[in-house]
Amino acid sequence: MSDIPYKVNMLGKYKAPPTEEINMPSDTHAERILRQAADTLKQRGQVYDSPEGERSMGKTVTAFNTITGNNLTEAEGWLLLQLLKDVRQWSKEAYHEDSAVDCVNYAALKAEALAAK
């Protein structure tokens, strides 16, 4: 295996070495959680919402605002669920993976809603 992390072709462009030349460490727990969260988000969206994934918060906050007279935004709805998962995670001493995965998803959906403004 080469000591050079990448190669440069004659045009000066980078070319990644073949995968077998890279000694990649196994996934970290954080990387596994991110992949699991993405898979969960897609699966739940297909079951509950649409093939594109979880997108029920807009309808949820509209209903909430109609009932309460408040003006909650979609991003604030995701924040509320993210906080719920954090409270559940920190209410017990033991790690609860479902809460952690859901919290990651709610953070991503919150970011998406904020970016769409």
Secondary structure, DSSP 8 states (H G I E B T S, - for coil): --SSSSEE-TTS-EE---GGG-------HHHHHHHHHHHHHHHHIIIIIBTTB---HHHHHHHHHHHH-----HHHHHHHHHHHHHHHHHTSSS--HHHHHHHHHHHHHHHHHHHT-
